[in-house]
Amino acid sequence: MISIKLVAIDIDGTLVNSQKELTKKVKETIIQAKERNIKVVICTGRPISGVKELLKELELDNQDGQYVVCFGGAVVQTTAGKIISSQPITYQNYLDLEKLARKLNLHFHAISEDRIYTANKDIGYYTVYESNLVSLGISYRAPDEMSHISLIKAMFIDDQAILDKAISNWEPFSKMENDLVFTKSAPFYLEANAKGVNKGNALSKLGTVLGITPDEIMAIGDEQNDLSMIEFAGLGVAMKNAIPQVKEAASVITDDNNHDGVAKAIQKYVL
């Protein structure tokens, strides 16, 4: 059996429980894996600002030899801040997405490395939610004021019923798929990244840098945006609370995020 050298872990619905907290068992198990020279890589749709406190709790922060995947795979960097790869969206991408959001009457925002931008005068509930979750401020900007801002990704954000109804007709989104990739990272989030951006491709790039093969990687997740890394890794692990597509793609299923599923998977297959 090939030994696991890198464990990639999603955050929401996976690493943290329903209260967005690390349990004692998960924290202790990850620190134990690190002490055995296993690379533990947080792979998230969040920007780095939304990961820093978790990295600190896990004793992975501010280190040249530890890594994090942010923005759904658009940015791979060391936890000390050195960028390994970055794939932002273009200004034209942003304009096309913002126009579609207005046409569909969906709340929408775009995110740079250090701020959330919205053209919604009535700022959406989930924009405020995201701001609090990832510790980024919000700025209102009209689309024509955004040309000089480097944007990593954009998000359609609305109540699940509203969002699902809007995307049930995929045709307007499909017209943009030559340049963009869309992923559902939560019931109320549809994220847009540059084409080719996903967690699996980000892990492939990091594995090349570290000399670690897919067979030596375990990936743990629960949502659609985790599917690529579940399929890429030699050992894909779905949380018990994962969506059906992730469970079907995974090699194994662990316990849910409220019952130390991440810790149990690491203890069984890595330590």
Legacy VTK file of the C-alpha trace (Angstrom):
# vtk DataFile Version 3.0
C-alpha trace
ASCII
DATASET POLYDATA
POINTS 271 float
0.000 0.000 0.000
1.398 3.424 -1.019
1.918 5.755 1.932
0.137 9.105 1.968
2.488 12.104 1.941
-0.045 14.920 1.504
-3.554 15.378 2.902
-5.742 17.984 1.193
-8.699 19.157 3.252
-11.667 21.368 2.422
-12.842 23.725 5.191
-16.600 24.299 5.326
-18.569 21.108 5.859
-15.312 19.171 6.197
-12.524 20.510 8.415
-14.801 22.557 10.688
-18.081 21.550 12.295
-21.467 23.210 11.816
-20.410 25.971 14.221
-17.417 26.705 11.948
-15.066 25.438 14.660
-12.199 22.955 14.789
-12.896 20.118 17.187
-10.170 19.080 19.596
-9.770 15.664 17.941
-9.424 17.101 14.425
-6.872 19.662 15.586
-4.775 17.115 17.500
-4.827 14.607 14.630
-3.683 17.163 12.039
-0.867 18.369 14.277
0.161 14.742 14.768
0.228 14.224 10.980
2.378 17.339 10.558
4.812 16.049 13.181
5.210 12.911 11.049
6.172 15.106 8.061
2.837 14.671 6.293
1.941 17.799 4.331
-1.500 19.012 5.410
-2.876 21.414 2.798
-6.076 23.371 3.353
-7.942 23.592 0.018
-10.740 26.129 0.079
-12.814 28.575 -1.885
-11.922 31.170 0.736
-9.211 33.808 0.289
-6.134 33.538 2.496
-7.674 36.016 4.967
-10.395 33.472 5.684
-7.886 30.728 6.446
-5.284 32.434 8.622
-6.874 31.733 11.999
-7.379 28.056 11.143
-3.772 27.742 9.957
-2.640 29.278 13.228
-4.734 26.838 15.278
-3.262 23.946 13.285
0.314 25.248 13.691
0.667 25.592 9.906
0.775 29.381 9.578
3.642 31.584 8.312
5.866 28.728 7.119
7.848 28.405 3.897
7.384 24.620 3.888
3.611 24.565 4.395
1.052 25.286 1.685
-2.529 26.405 1.166
-4.884 26.386 -1.837
-7.280 29.354 -1.898
-10.036 30.765 -4.106
-11.101 27.270 -5.195
-7.676 26.566 -6.698
-7.013 29.945 -8.312
-4.159 30.637 -5.879
-1.585 28.185 -4.517
0.868 29.624 -2.023
3.031 28.910 0.985
1.456 29.832 4.300
4.258 32.416 4.575
2.809 34.136 1.484
4.968 33.039 -1.480
2.726 32.540 -4.536
3.205 29.236 -6.376
0.498 29.890 -8.974
-2.294 32.410 -9.549
-5.110 32.447 -12.160
-7.385 35.515 -11.861
-10.429 36.323 -13.957
-10.286 39.185 -16.482
-12.107 42.498 -16.343
-14.190 41.414 -19.335
-15.098 38.209 -17.470
-16.257 40.351 -14.566
-18.363 42.596 -16.830
-20.033 39.596 -18.489
-20.807 37.973 -15.139
-22.115 41.166 -13.550
-24.365 41.804 -16.557
-25.777 38.269 -16.296
-26.393 38.718 -12.568
-28.425 41.868 -13.267
-30.365 40.105 -16.016
-31.217 37.194 -13.696
-31.811 39.495 -10.701
-29.206 37.657 -8.609
-26.972 39.158 -5.976
-23.366 39.115 -7.103
-19.899 40.083 -5.952
-16.278 39.676 -7.012
-13.257 39.167 -4.798
-9.691 40.434 -5.011
-6.909 39.228 -2.749
-7.954 41.702 -0.079
-11.521 42.919 -0.673
-15.065 42.040 -1.781
-16.616 44.272 -4.452
-20.290 44.528 -5.303
-22.326 46.693 -7.660
-25.498 45.854 -5.694
-26.700 49.002 -3.930
-28.863 46.658 -1.904
-25.939 44.585 -0.647
-26.918 40.933 -0.494
-27.188 38.999 2.756
-24.641 36.451 1.559
-22.140 39.155 0.616
-22.220 40.276 4.252
-22.069 36.625 5.344
-19.022 36.009 3.146
-17.373 39.195 4.416
-17.678 38.032 8.015
-16.646 34.465 7.172
-13.419 35.397 5.375
-12.554 38.643 7.179
-12.677 40.896 4.115
-14.228 44.335 3.864
-16.908 45.191 1.299
-16.729 48.027 -1.235
-19.520 49.250 -3.477
-18.186 49.918 -6.969
-19.954 50.446 -10.280
-18.699 48.087 -13.017
-16.882 50.886 -14.865
-14.835 51.560 -11.722
-13.442 48.016 -11.604
-11.060 47.947 -14.572
-7.902 48.547 -12.485
-8.711 45.944 -9.804
-7.258 42.424 -10.083
-10.090 40.000 -9.330
-9.482 36.370 -8.454
-13.052 35.066 -8.683
-16.720 36.106 -8.713
-19.792 34.684 -7.018
-23.533 34.572 -7.619
-24.922 34.560 -4.089
-28.586 34.142 -3.143
-31.025 31.958 -1.232
-30.886 28.390 -2.514
-34.349 28.410 -4.069
-33.668 31.675 -5.908
-30.221 30.591 -7.104
-31.315 27.103 -8.169
-34.236 28.519 -10.160
-31.938 31.012 -11.897
-29.369 28.393 -12.904
-31.928 25.768 -13.957
-31.575 27.333 -17.410
-27.852 26.866 -17.931
-27.704 28.338 -21.441
-26.485 31.866 -20.481
-23.784 30.357 -18.266
-22.711 27.857 -20.923
-21.926 30.731 -23.278
-19.146 31.786 -20.899
-17.602 28.360 -20.382
-14.857 28.951 -22.932
-13.296 31.370 -20.437
-14.786 30.430 -17.081
-15.604 27.471 -14.878
-18.620 27.467 -12.557
-18.846 25.458 -9.340
-21.429 25.222 -6.573
-19.452 25.570 -3.346
-22.535 25.860 -1.114
-26.302 25.739 -1.676
-26.318 29.546 -1.873
-23.030 30.085 -3.800
-22.232 29.651 -7.493
-18.583 30.560 -8.017
-16.922 31.637 -11.261
-13.194 31.139 -11.772
-10.873 31.304 -14.748
-11.155 28.208 -16.943
-8.933 25.406 -15.678
-9.151 26.523 -12.060
-10.187 23.832 -9.617
-8.790 22.203 -6.507
-7.622 19.121 -8.393
-5.488 21.124 -10.824
-4.111 23.161 -7.931
-3.043 19.964 -6.157
-1.461 18.712 -9.377
0.671 21.865 -9.565
1.625 21.626 -5.899
2.419 17.923 -6.200
4.793 18.671 -9.074
6.585 21.295 -6.977
6.878 18.915 -4.016
7.622 15.739 -5.969
4.475 14.056 -4.656
2.400 11.854 -6.965
-1.422 11.650 -6.976
-1.191 8.161 -5.442
0.493 9.737 -2.429
-2.306 12.266 -1.894
-5.496 11.932 0.157
-8.231 14.543 -0.417
-11.217 15.072 1.887
-14.302 17.098 0.958
-18.062 17.420 0.796
-19.206 19.816 -1.957
-19.146 20.165 -5.743
-16.006 22.289 -5.675
-14.209 19.394 -3.926
-15.056 16.905 -6.664
-11.958 17.606 -8.785
-9.546 16.941 -5.929
-11.486 13.853 -4.796
-11.095 12.472 -8.326
-7.448 13.563 -8.637
-6.178 12.112 -5.373
-5.131 8.501 -5.066
-7.409 8.296 -2.041
-10.528 10.433 -2.278
-12.513 10.685 0.946
-16.094 11.961 1.126
-17.603 13.268 4.317
-20.765 11.515 5.480
-22.506 14.881 4.963
-21.163 15.199 1.384
-23.378 15.667 -1.651
-24.151 12.457 -3.617
-21.733 13.260 -6.487
-18.795 13.504 -4.086
-19.734 10.257 -2.353
-19.960 8.485 -5.704
-16.517 9.724 -6.772
-14.786 8.973 -3.478
-12.857 5.826 -2.640
-14.186 5.843 0.918
-16.668 7.722 3.103
-15.741 8.965 6.566
-17.926 10.344 9.370
-19.557 13.776 9.113
-18.025 17.121 10.086
-19.797 17.144 13.453
-18.305 13.782 14.412
-14.595 14.219 13.629
-14.768 12.781 10.114
-11.459 14.355 9.078
-9.644 13.031 12.152
-11.043 9.529 11.647
-9.921 9.453 7.994
-6.401 10.621 8.813
-6.058 8.158 11.688
-7.264 5.238 9.559
-5.452 5.883 6.282
-2.419 8.052 7.112
-1.121 7.637 10.669
LINES 1 272
271 0 1 2 3 4 5 6 7 8 9 10 11 12 13 14 15 16 17 18 19 20 21 22 23 24 25 26 27 28 29 30 31 32 33 34 35 36 37 38 39 40 41 42 43 44 45 46 47 48 49 50 51 52 53 54 55 56 57 58 59 60 61 62 63 64 65 66 67 68 69 70 71 72 73 74 75 76 77 78 79 80 81 82 83 84 85 86 87 88 89 90 91 92 93 94 95 96 97 98 99 100 101 102 103 104 105 106 107 108 109 110 111 112 113 114 115 116 117 118 119 120 121 122 123 124 125 126 127 128 129 130 131 132 133 134 135 136 137 138 139 140 141 142 143 144 145 146 147 148 149 150 151 152 153 154 155 156 157 158 159 160 161 162 163 164 165 166 167 168 169 170 171 172 173 174 175 176 177 178 179 180 181 182 183 184 185 186 187 188 189 190 191 192 193 194 195 196 197 198 199 200 201 202 203 204 205 206 207 208 209 210 211 212 213 214 215 216 217 218 219 220 221 222 223 224 225 226 227 228 229 230 231 232 233 234 235 236 237 238 239 240 241 242 243 244 245 246 247 248 249 250 251 252 253 254 255 256 257 258 259 260 261 262 263 264 265 266 267 268 269 270
